[in-house]
Amino acid sequence: MSKRRTSIWVWVVSASPLLLCAALIAPLLARPTNCGGNSAALAACKSIVLSFQVVATERAERPFSIADLSRTQRESFRNPIGLSWLPGARLLVTPEPVSITFNGPKKVIAVCDEPFDNVPRRIFGKSPLSHAVAFSDGTTRLLPVEDFKRSDFSRFVDVTTIPQPNGEPNEAANMRQPVGSEVPNSTLSSPGSR
């Protein structure tokens, strides 16, 4: 064998274990997408907040309930951004009159009924399961599963089945029932105050 063939063979043999290790380790270092889950649920909750803010502006900031919405307003509520990334999950909204205020009492106006563990994103492991929530002051955040279970969302309705005024048929209705609006006071504090 010539020196040239020997040096190429040495390079191939010495590089093979490195390439094999890289091929085995690369999938472990790849980060999965953060689309869907709580990323989408928070976007959907924010979309609901924006829809409430638009209607509040149209109604001179007077409180209103989703049952009082016009056909056009209901349609903007039924198709929140991010909902298509949440198969099987429902976005629930309060049927109570809502007043969007930035300095008044903070009330839950929307919540995702399905918990997810992709936000906040972690390098190792998963985040605790939590539900996306929208508040009457325009903010959104994650609610731990324990607080969701202690809260009463039984009167909230699926955003895709908002009641129709005057007996109009609801073409988007499904057979799912609202789930079990008040959030315990401990959850209304800012996350850094715990």
GIWONOR-V921931 format. One record per residue. N is the residue number from 1. PSI is psi in radians with two decimals (NA if undefined). OMEGA is omega in degrees with one decimal (999 if undefined). BURIAL is # if it has 9 or more other ideal C-beta (glycine too) atoms within 8 Angstrom, else .. Layout:
N,PSI,OMEGA,BURIAL  N,PSI,OMEGA,BURIAL
This chain:
1,2.45,179.2,.  2,2.88,179.7,.  3,-0.61,-178.9,.  4,-0.81,178.6,.  5,-0.67,178.9,.  6,-0.77,-179.0,#  7,-0.64,176.3,.  8,-0.77,179.6,.  9,-0.71,178.0,#  10,-0.75,178.1,.  11,-0.78,-179.8,.  12,-0.81,-178.6,.  13,-0.72,-178.7,.  14,-0.50,-179.6,.  15,-0.44,-177.3,.  16,-0.85,178.7,.  17,-0.63,178.3,.  18,-0.77,178.1,.  19,-0.68,178.1,.  20,-0.78,177.7,.  21,-0.78,179.5,.  22,-0.71,179.5,.  23,-0.57,179.5,.  24,-0.58,-176.4,.  25,-0.55,-176.3,.  26,-0.79,178.6,.  27,-0.51,178.8,.  28,-0.49,-179.2,.  29,-0.29,-179.9,.  30,2.35,179.4,.  31,2.25,179.2,.  32,2.82,178.8,.  33,2.67,178.5,.  34,0.29,177.1,.  35,2.70,-180.0,.  36,-2.90,179.1,#  37,-2.47,-177.6,#  38,-0.38,174.0,#  39,-0.85,179.3,#  40,-0.67,-179.6,#  41,-0.72,176.1,#  42,-0.68,176.9,#  43,-0.71,178.4,#  44,-0.73,177.9,#  45,-0.72,178.0,#  46,-0.64,176.9,#  47,-0.69,177.1,#  48,-0.75,177.5,#  49,-0.80,-180.0,#  50,-0.67,177.1,.  51,-0.74,176.2,#  52,-0.72,-179.5,#  53,-0.69,178.5,#  54,-0.81,179.8,#  55,-0.70,178.6,#  56,-0.71,178.0,#  57,-0.75,179.1,.  58,-0.46,-176.7,.  59,0.44,176.4,.  60,0.67,175.9,.  61,0.27,176.8,.  62,2.55,177.5,.  63,2.58,178.3,.  64,2.81,176.3,#  65,2.85,-178.4,#  66,-0.40,177.5,#  67,-0.35,-178.5,.  68,0.06,-175.0,.  69,2.54,172.7,#  70,2.95,180.0,.  71,-0.78,-179.8,.  72,-0.75,179.6,.  73,-0.70,178.3,#  74,-0.69,-179.6,#  75,-0.67,178.7,.  76,-0.52,176.9,#  77,-0.61,-174.8,#  78,-0.31,-176.1,#  79,1.01,-179.3,.  80,2.59,177.0,#  81,2.40,177.0,.  82,-0.32,-176.5,#  83,-0.55,-179.8,#  84,-0.31,177.9,.  85,0.08,-174.5,#  86,1.11,-179.2,#  87,2.30,179.0,.  88,-0.26,179.4,.  89,2.67,177.0,#  90,2.53,173.8,#  91,2.04,-176.2,#  92,2.39,178.5,#  93,2.66,-179.3,#  94,2.43,174.7,#  95,-0.15,-179.1,#  96,2.71,175.2,.  97,2.38,-176.6,.  98,2.42,172.6,#  99,2.05,179.9,#  100,1.89,179.9,#  101,2.46,-177.9,.  102,-0.16,179.7,.  103,0.13,178.2,.  104,-2.93,178.4,.  105,2.48,-176.9,.  106,2.01,179.6,.  107,2.61,176.0,#  108,2.23,177.5,#  109,-0.33,177.8,#  110,2.62,179.3,#  111,2.51,173.9,#  112,2.25,-175.5,#  113,-0.14,-178.0,#  114,2.21,177.0,#  115,2.58,177.8,.  116,2.85,-176.2,#  117,0.41,-177.2,#  118,-0.04,177.7,#  119,2.33,-4.2,#  120,2.63,-177.1,.  121,2.35,179.7,.  122,2.64,178.0,.  123,-0.76,179.4,.  124,2.36,178.4,.  125,-3.01,-178.8,.  126,2.77,174.8,.  127,2.79,176.9,#  128,2.60,176.6,.  129,2.42,178.5,.  130,2.80,-179.4,#  131,2.46,174.4,#  132,2.42,-176.7,#  133,2.51,174.1,#  134,2.46,-177.5,#  135,2.82,-177.5,#  136,-0.17,176.3,#  137,0.13,177.0,#  138,-0.02,-178.4,.  139,2.79,172.6,.  140,2.67,175.3,#  141,3.13,179.8,#  142,2.42,-179.6,#  143,2.13,179.0,#  144,2.63,-178.0,#  145,-0.69,-179.6,#  146,-0.74,179.3,.  147,-0.62,176.6,#  148,-0.76,-179.4,#  149,-0.58,179.4,.  150,-0.29,-178.4,.  151,2.73,179.5,#  152,1.79,177.1,.  153,0.37,-174.6,#  154,-0.45,-178.9,.  155,-0.17,179.4,#  156,2.61,-178.8,#  157,2.63,177.4,#  158,2.29,-177.3,#  159,-0.47,179.4,#  160,-0.14,-179.2,#  161,0.64,179.1,#  162,2.31,-177.1,#  163,2.53,179.2,#  164,2.36,174.3,#  165,2.76,174.8,.  166,0.50,176.1,.  167,0.36,177.3,.  168,2.50,176.6,.  169,2.53,-179.8,.  170,1.70,-177.1,#  171,-0.35,-178.1,.  172,0.06,-175.0,.  173,2.53,172.4,.  174,3.04,-173.7,.  175,0.03,-179.1,.  176,2.53,179.7,.  177,2.69,176.0,.  178,2.67,-179.7,#  179,2.85,175.4,#  180,NA,999,.  181,0.17,-175.8,#  182,2.41,177.2,.  183,2.40,178.7,#  184,2.51,-177.3,#  185,-0.55,-178.5,.  186,-0.45,-178.5,.  187,-0.23,-178.6,#  188,-0.20,177.3,.  189,2.78,-179.5,.  190,2.61,-174.7,.  191,-0.52,-178.6,.  192,-0.13,-176.7,.  193,0.06,179.0,.  194,NA,999,.
